[in-house]
Every structure is written in C-alpha cells, then in structure tokens.
Amino acid sequence: MPRSHRRTPSHLRASLPLATAVLAGLGLAGCSSLRPTQQAFAPDEYNMRHPIKLAESSRHIDIFENGARLDRRQHQDVIEFGREFAQSGRGVLHAAIPANYHGGNTMAGIRAALADAGVRAPIQTTSYNADPGRGAAPIRLSFVRLQAKIDSQCGLWPQDMGGVQKAESWHNRPYHNLGCSYQSMLAAQVADPIDFVRPRAEGPVDTVKRTKDIEALRKDADPSTNWRKDDAKIKEAQQ
C-alpha cells in the first residue's frame, strides 16, 4: 500500500493529543525544577537582610586582685568604666564577688576609682562560686546599657554561591551573608545608638568661620579652606 494511503488506527489517533499533553507537562515540570522559589532568597537590600536594632545589653569588666591595693592600670580601667556607666548606664552598678573572697582591698580600690569617675551611686553586690581550675577569680563589674546590634547572624550560607545544584546564580541576586560584617561593624562603632533612630540637633554656629566665608563669597573668592603643605618640613621630620 502506498505511504500516502496509510492511516493511523483510530485508537492511536485518540491517544496522540493526550500523549502530547503529558510530554509537554513533563517538559514544563523539568524546567520548573531548575528554577528556585523566591522564598529561597534573602531580600536584595543588605539593611533588610541584616537590620540594626536597639536592645539592652550587658557591659562588664573584670578586676583581679593584684597586691595590697588596686594597681594603676586597673584603677584607670575602673575610672573609664565608671564614666561610661555615668554616661550611658541604666539601673544600678553590679559587682559579682567570688564566694572565697576575703580581702577588702580590691573592692575598696574599686569604690575609690568609681568615686574618681564621679559615680556616687551604691554598688549592688552578689557572690558566685568560682572554679579553681579556671585560674584567678575576678570581681566582675557590670551594668545594662542601650546597644546597637544586628538582628541576624553572620556566617550563614543557606544557598550555594556557585548555583550548580539549584541555579541560584541565574538570578544574579546578592548572597545571604553580604553586608552582615559591614552592618556589625557599623553598629559596634557608633558612639550613640540613638543616632540610628533620629538625627542630632544642630550645634552652635561658628560665627567667625561663617563671617569669613560670606566675605569671601562677596569678593568672588573660594570660601573653602586652603590646606598648605610644606614638603621641606615633612622631609625634615622623616629624617
């Protein structure tokens, strides 16, 4: 029988559309398996992935007994700690003292250093059982303060950066850990955590500098500061 006169059986003709639909569905399913869901990605903005928040945090310093009185190094450390407490501390100042602590020289030196820092508030003392296996047991001073910190954890890699298994790199989106260290350092270096919430009020105007700038503008001169550099003096200082 000629090829043009051959006919497909009726039961095969009925199954052709169904087979085509099944193959098309398998193809789409195969393509969709290579596309990761949007939930697998973090937000594109690093400040949304690793936001900075304000929270109460404990600030502490350990003072070790070293001689009949507090040594000069630790005396200055307690003074700086007391100034920080007076500036940004909340509540009372705590002192955790080892249970086997019998001498009062170190505690007396701590009180004297805090008095030099301007701290007149009473110290709330508690005791704790020190572990002899961990060496000398210090007196721990602590207080609660407002601190800026990131509301996430750095070092997490939930997706493969190469995108080999799930094709994450096809989307060209930032990886989860991007910006975490930057946000952490920014939160640690800020002097006042309130600066993340609102700007500071404008300080007093430098009247002398502003007057000179206005006079320079009236004379059609550049009001910016002209920083001069003497190379000869710099070379002399380097020798």
C-alpha atoms as one frame of an Amber mdcrd trajectory, in Angstrom:
protein
   0.000   0.000   0.000   1.401   3.423  -0.877   2.629   5.637   2.030   0.017
   8.291   1.249  -2.785   5.809   1.755  -1.572   4.533   5.127  -3.798   5.536
   8.021  -3.196   5.584  11.764  -5.565   3.370  13.694  -8.417   5.200  15.378
  -7.348   4.265  18.961  -3.857   5.628  18.279  -5.247   8.844  16.836  -7.298
   9.382  20.004  -4.272   8.919  22.271  -1.985  11.333  20.385  -3.350  14.571
  21.997  -3.103  13.017  25.459   0.488  11.919  24.898   1.396  15.360  23.621
  -0.072  16.992  26.714   1.773  14.587  29.003   5.109  15.255  27.277   4.543
  18.996  27.437   3.725  18.766  31.131   6.883  16.771  31.790   8.918  19.366
  29.959   7.446  22.205  31.996   7.952  20.261  35.201  11.577  19.713  34.290
  12.089  23.430  33.670  10.342  24.451  36.878  12.556  22.149  38.936  15.584
  24.208  37.853  14.031  27.463  38.981  14.407  28.119  42.727  11.479  29.588
  44.544  11.554  33.214  45.622  11.458  32.132  49.268  14.954  30.681  48.952
  16.450  34.157  48.547  17.006  36.861  51.132  15.925  40.444  50.415  18.146
  42.286  47.967  18.887  45.189  50.342  21.589  44.332  52.890  19.972  46.550
  55.538  16.817  44.430  55.262  18.702  41.131  55.457  20.768  42.312  58.424
  18.854  45.158  60.101  20.340  47.095  63.013  18.181  47.205  66.137  18.499
  48.792  69.564  18.445  46.434  72.528  19.542  46.333  76.139  22.936  44.709
  76.573  25.256  43.979  79.489  28.597  45.762  79.726  31.170  44.306  82.135
  34.799  44.480  83.234  36.813  42.004  85.328  39.049  43.325  88.120  41.699
  40.990  89.535  43.244  41.193  92.982  46.875  42.183  92.485  48.678  43.297
  95.603  47.636  45.277  98.648  45.681  47.785  96.572  44.362  48.298  93.086
  47.240  48.764  90.645  47.458  51.828  88.406  46.337  50.039  85.258  43.167
  48.610  86.765  42.484  51.856  88.640  42.343  53.719  85.321  40.241  50.951
  83.756  37.644  51.290  86.510  37.598  55.073  86.089  36.821  54.754  82.363
  34.224  52.089  83.126  32.592  54.362  85.689  32.465  57.257  83.222  30.784
  55.003  80.678  28.259  53.919  83.303  27.538  57.539  84.231  27.006  58.429
  80.570  25.019  55.503  79.190  24.307  53.081  82.052  20.828  52.038  83.116
  19.785  50.965  86.561  22.432  50.193  89.162  26.033  49.051  89.020  26.541
  45.379  89.920  29.611  43.727  91.411  29.877  39.925  91.337  32.349  38.882
  94.046  33.856  35.361  94.380  32.470  33.395  97.314  36.006  32.706  98.629
  36.978  36.403  98.518  38.122  37.553 101.973  40.195  40.699 101.436  38.595
  44.093 101.036  41.496  45.892  99.361  40.347  45.277  95.800  36.771  46.274
  96.480  37.922  49.373  98.329  40.099  50.318  95.365  37.147  49.827  93.016
  34.987  52.165  95.076  37.757  54.767  95.147  38.214  54.592  91.368  34.471
  54.910  90.792  34.430  57.948  93.082  37.208  59.499  90.961  34.979  58.899
  87.912  32.119  60.755  89.586  29.996  57.673  90.343  28.329  58.141  93.716
  25.577  55.538  93.349  25.730  52.457  95.599  27.024  49.184  94.174  24.766
  46.123  94.302  26.927  43.120  95.245  26.326  39.438  94.646  28.529  36.363
  95.130  29.352  33.479  92.823  31.195  30.180  93.187  34.494  30.432  91.343
  36.051  27.464  89.578  39.663  26.987  90.792  40.506  25.198  87.577  39.990
  28.402  85.586  42.611  30.410  87.445  42.189  33.624  89.417  38.608  34.636
  90.131  37.961  38.322  89.393  35.415  40.800  90.671  33.095  41.493  87.742
  31.538  44.933  87.464  28.552  45.175  85.119  25.678  47.398  84.128  22.947
  47.450  81.491  23.084  49.883  78.601  21.402  50.507  75.276  23.379  48.959
  72.437  23.033  48.764  68.680  23.388  45.287  67.162  22.265  43.442  64.049
  19.132  41.327  64.205  20.669  38.341  62.413  23.658  36.010  62.478  26.705
  36.391  60.274  28.407  33.490  58.552  25.265  31.768  57.266  25.336  30.382
  53.718  21.902  28.837  53.051  22.447  28.701  49.275  25.238  27.521  47.027
  27.023  30.621  45.684  28.074  28.722  42.574  24.472  27.873  41.752  25.360
  24.423  40.461  22.599  22.449  42.132  19.642  24.844  42.111  20.763  27.542
  39.693  20.722  30.378  42.281  23.317  32.331  40.316  20.968  32.589  37.335
  19.077  35.329  39.127  22.231  37.391  39.841  20.987  38.342  43.298  23.131
  39.133  46.375  24.018  36.221  48.616  22.616  35.996  52.137  25.782  36.905
  54.078  26.502  40.022  52.017  26.605  43.147  54.201  26.483  41.308  57.531
  30.012  42.242  58.633  29.510  45.825  57.445  26.340  46.207  59.496  28.001
  44.613  62.530  30.969  46.992  62.418  28.708  49.998  61.908  26.608  49.039
  64.929  29.732  48.488  67.060  31.404  51.784  66.138  28.504  54.204  66.594
  29.020  56.467  69.619  25.340  56.866  70.452  22.847  54.153  69.384  20.087
  56.787  69.274  21.741  58.133  66.105  20.223  55.175  64.235  16.747  56.342
  65.257  16.899  60.108  64.727  19.484  62.755  63.824  21.047  65.013  66.388
  20.037  68.628  66.820  22.124  71.235  65.034  25.012  72.516  67.134  26.054
  76.134  67.668  27.144  78.062  64.596  30.790  79.059  64.181  30.160  82.785
  63.689  33.769  83.660  62.844  34.082  80.958  60.168  30.700  81.797  58.648
  31.532  85.520  58.501  34.817  84.832  56.690  33.027  82.581  54.196  30.399
  85.246  53.464  33.086  87.891  52.957  34.959  85.563  50.579  31.796  84.957
  48.534  31.165  88.701  48.293  34.675  89.119  46.890  34.050  86.314  44.378
  36.642  84.160  46.133  36.644  80.491  47.071  35.424  80.151  50.700  36.916
  76.690  51.151  39.918  76.171  53.409  43.267  76.201  51.662  45.346  73.480
  53.279  49.038  74.232  52.755  51.704  71.547  52.873  55.362  72.284  53.489
  57.302  69.420  51.915  60.582  70.660  53.374  59.338  70.375  56.950  57.843
  66.966  56.275  61.167  65.702  54.925  62.973  67.096  57.974  60.595  65.258
  60.292  61.141  61.999  58.405  64.941  62.156  58.745
